[in-house]
Amino acid sequence: MTTREPSICFVIPYFGRWPFWMPFFLASCRANPTVDWLLFSDCGELEGLPPNVRVVSVSYADYCVRVAGALGIPFAPSSPYKLCDLKPALGYIHQADLAGYDFWAFGDLDLILGDLRAYFTAGRLARKDLFSTHERRISGHCCLVRNTREMRELFFRVPDWQARLSAPEHLGFDEGAFSRIFIRRKNWPRMLARLAAQLNPWFRRAEFIESYSTPDAKLPWVDGTRNYPKRWFWRDGALTNDRDGERRFPYVHFLMWKGDEWKRIPAADIAAYPQVARLPAWQVSTSGFAPLEPS
């Protein structure tokens, strides 16, 4: 008997200007045709939009009005970066948009996706109600949540959630206050923290497993060293790197590369990125994106 794949939809509000790596993000979405993305944005139309990615055009001001109305709080931050605090509440805010999905997810655009279904298998998703790809906190850049009323409203359990979400400044609500519903002593020694967490019923309903998605960050890599991959290879939807052999990863989060290194990418290279993204294989590194010979 074949287990049905649970339906999944990522909800991502993004305002301002689409990042220059969007052709690669969209290519990796296209290679995950059974997962959907719902983007709320004022950035305009996207070329080469896959059928599983939908962009809802809305102004930042109007989106803030929608948030305020859904949550019953004042919400008018000057910076769209504040929207990151809303991630645990997006299932509640957009519950009508998510009707019929088994899981909703929050995440970011600074990712290149591998084979998500190979990682979030039907068997795996049957066991828990929340899936974080970090071991000791909610992974704000990629987190799956079962689409039930209980899980959509879970953020209500955060003390003073109204004040935290209506505050004008970004507070890291997703990876901080929301994480503490599940893991309350993450800075204890690992084994002691895991034993304490097992006493928490919310932790037992969630999966916190490090997927090693963010190179050059604070966490040690797969082998416990700080020797991180330097290049990541995307081939027809499969994601590997120059460090871990044939091991496949669900995604790479290039948070640390968006700063100084990528600010130096020549404009001519960026202009060619839409064509590179249409190739069956390419690579990403601190130097940006480049074609890769298919294996």
C-alpha positions in Angstrom: 0.0 0.0 0.0 1.4 3.4 -1.0 1.3 6.2 1.5 -0.1 9.4 0.1 2.3 12.3 0.0 0.9 15.0 2.3 0.3 18.3 0.6 2.6 21.2 1.6 2.4 25.0 0.9 5.1 27.5 1.9 3.8 31.0 2.7 6.3 33.8 2.2 5.5 37.5 2.4 8.3 39.5 0.7 8.4 43.2 -0.1 10.8 45.6 -1.8 12.7 44.1 -4.7 13.2 40.5 -5.8 16.7 39.3 -5.0 19.0 38.7 -8.0 19.1 34.9 -7.3 15.4 34.4 -7.8 15.8 32.5 -11.1 17.7 29.9 -9.2 15.2 29.8 -6.3 12.4 29.3 -8.8 14.3 26.6 -10.7 14.6 24.7 -7.5 10.9 25.2 -6.8 10.1 23.9 -10.2 12.0 20.7 -9.5 9.7 20.1 -6.5 6.4 20.0 -8.4 4.4 18.5 -5.5 5.2 21.3 -3.1 3.5 24.7 -3.5 4.7 28.3 -2.7 2.5 31.2 -2.0 4.3 34.6 -2.2 2.7 37.9 -1.1 4.7 40.8 -2.6 4.8 44.2 -4.2 7.9 43.3 -6.2 6.1 42.8 -9.5 5.9 39.9 -11.9 8.5 37.1 -12.0 9.7 35.6 -15.3 9.6 31.9 -15.6 7.2 31.4 -12.7 6.7 27.6 -12.2 3.1 26.3 -11.9 3.6 25.5 -8.2 4.6 29.1 -7.3 1.9 31.7 -7.0 2.6 35.4 -6.4 -0.2 37.5 -4.9 0.3 41.2 -5.7 -0.3 43.4 -2.7 1.2 46.6 -1.3 3.2 46.4 1.9 0.7 48.8 3.6 -2.3 46.6 2.6 -0.5 43.5 3.8 0.1 45.1 7.2 -3.6 46.0 7.4 -4.4 42.3 6.7 -2.1 41.2 9.5 -3.5 43.7 11.9 -7.1 42.6 11.1 -6.3 38.9 11.4 -4.4 39.1 14.7 -6.4 42.0 16.3 -3.2 44.0 17.0 -1.7 47.2 15.7 0.8 46.3 13.0 2.5 49.0 11.0 6.2 48.5 11.1 8.4 50.7 8.9 10.6 47.9 7.8 9.4 44.7 6.0 12.1 42.8 8.0 9.6 42.8 10.8 7.5 40.3 8.8 10.0 37.6 9.9 8.4 37.7 13.3 5.1 36.7 11.8 6.3 33.3 10.5 4.7 31.2 13.3 1.5 33.1 12.8 1.3 32.8 9.0 -0.8 29.6 9.1 -3.4 31.5 11.2 -3.2 34.7 9.1 -3.6 32.8 5.9 -5.8 29.9 7.0 -8.3 30.6 4.2 -5.4 30.4 1.6 -4.2 27.2 3.1 -7.5 25.3 3.2 -7.0 21.7 2.0 -3.3 21.5 2.7 -2.0 18.9 5.1 1.0 21.1 6.1 1.8 24.8 5.8 5.4 26.0 6.0 7.3 29.2 6.5 10.7 30.0 5.1 12.9 32.4 3.2 14.0 33.1 -0.4 17.7 32.9 0.2 17.6 29.1 -0.4 18.4 26.7 -3.1 16.2 23.7 -2.7 17.1 20.1 -3.2 14.7 17.2 -3.3 12.3 18.2 -0.5 10.2 15.0 -0.8 13.3 12.8 -0.3 13.8 14.6 3.0 10.2 15.2 4.2 8.9 11.8 3.3 5.3 10.8 3.8 6.4 8.4 6.6 8.4 11.1 8.3 5.6 13.7 8.1 3.2 11.1 9.6 5.1 11.0 12.9 5.1 14.7 14.1 3.3 18.0 13.9 6.2 20.4 13.4 9.5 19.9 11.6 12.5 22.1 12.2 15.7 21.6 10.3 17.8 22.8 13.3 18.5 20.8 16.4 18.1 23.4 19.1 15.7 26.0 17.7 13.0 26.6 15.1 14.5 27.0 11.7 13.0 30.3 10.5 14.2 29.8 7.0 12.4 26.4 6.5 9.9 24.9 8.9 6.9 22.7 8.3 3.7 22.7 10.5 0.7 20.4 10.4 -2.3 22.4 9.1 -4.6 21.9 12.1 -6.3 24.6 14.2 -4.2 23.7 17.2 -0.9 24.1 15.3 -2.1 27.3 13.5 -2.9 28.8 16.9 0.1 27.6 18.7 1.9 31.0 18.7 -0.9 32.2 21.0 0.9 30.3 23.7 3.9 32.6 23.6 3.7 35.0 26.6 2.9 38.6 25.5 2.7 37.5 21.9 0.6 40.6 21.1 3.2 43.0 22.4 6.0 41.1 20.6 4.3 41.0 17.2 3.1 44.6 17.4 6.5 46.0 18.4 7.9 48.0 15.5 11.4 46.3 15.7 12.3 42.8 14.7 12.6 40.6 17.7 13.4 37.1 16.3 10.0 35.8 17.4 10.2 32.7 15.3 13.6 31.3 16.4 13.4 32.8 19.9 10.1 33.1 21.7 8.3 30.5 19.6 11.2 28.1 19.9 10.8 28.1 23.7 7.4 26.5 23.4 9.3 23.4 22.4 12.9 23.8 23.8 13.3 25.8 26.9 16.9 25.1 27.9 18.7 25.0 24.6 21.9 26.3 26.1 22.3 23.4 28.5 24.7 20.6 27.5 23.2 18.7 24.6 22.3 15.5 26.4 20.9 17.2 29.4 18.8 19.6 27.3 17.4 16.7 25.3 16.4 14.8 28.4 14.7 17.9 29.8 12.9 18.5 26.5 11.4 15.0 26.6 9.3 16.1 29.6 7.7 18.8 27.3 4.7 17.3 25.4 5.2 20.0 22.7 8.8 18.9 22.1 7.6 15.3 21.7 5.3 16.3 19.0 8.0 18.1 17.0 11.1 17.1 15.1 14.3 19.0 15.7 17.1 17.4 13.6 20.0 19.3 12.2 19.9 19.1 8.4 23.2 21.0 7.9 21.8 23.6 5.5 23.7 26.7 6.4 27.5 26.8 5.7 29.8 29.3 7.4 27.3 29.8 10.2 27.8 29.2 14.0 27.0 25.4 14.0 29.7 22.8 13.4 29.3 20.8 10.2 28.4 17.1 9.7 31.7 15.8 11.0 31.8 18.2 14.0 34.5 20.5 12.4 34.2 24.0 11.1 35.3 22.9 7.7 32.3 23.9 5.6 31.5 23.2 2.0 32.7 25.8 -0.4 30.6 24.9 -3.4 27.1 23.4 -3.8 26.0 21.6 -6.9 22.4 21.5 -8.2 21.8 18.8 -10.8 18.2 18.3 -11.9 16.8 18.9 -8.5 19.5 17.0 -6.5 21.7 19.1 -4.2 25.2 18.0 -3.1 28.4 19.8 -2.2 32.2 19.6 -2.5 32.6 18.4 1.1 30.2 15.6 1.7 30.5 13.2 -1.3 27.1 11.9 -2.6 25.2 13.0 0.5 22.1 14.9 -0.7 20.7 17.9 1.2 17.1 19.2 1.3 18.4 22.8 0.7 21.2 25.2 1.2 20.7 28.4 3.0 23.3 31.0 1.8 22.7 33.5 4.6 26.4 34.1 5.2 27.2 34.7 1.5 24.7 37.5 0.8 27.0 40.1 2.4 30.3 41.3 1.2 31.1 38.4 -1.2 28.0 38.7 -3.3 28.0 42.4 -3.4 31.1 42.1 -5.5 29.5 39.9 -8.2 29.8 41.7 -11.6 26.6 43.1 -13.1 27.3 41.2 -16.3 27.3 37.9 -14.4 24.0 38.7 -12.7 22.5 39.7 -16.1 23.3 36.2 -17.4 21.8 34.4 -14.3 18.3 33.7 -15.9 20.0 31.8 -18.7 22.2 29.9 -16.2 19.3 29.0 -14.1 17.6 27.2 -17.0 20.5 24.8 -17.3 20.1 21.3 -15.9 23.1 21.8 -13.6 24.7 24.7 -11.9 26.7 25.6 -8.8 26.7 28.2 -6.1 29.5 29.5 -3.9 30.8 32.7 -2.4 31.5 33.8 -6.0 27.8 33.5 -6.9 26.3 31.1 -9.5 27.9 29.4 -12.4 27.2 26.6 -15.0 28.1 23.1 -14.0 28.7 20.1 -16.4 25.9 17.6 -15.9 27.2 14.4 -14.3 
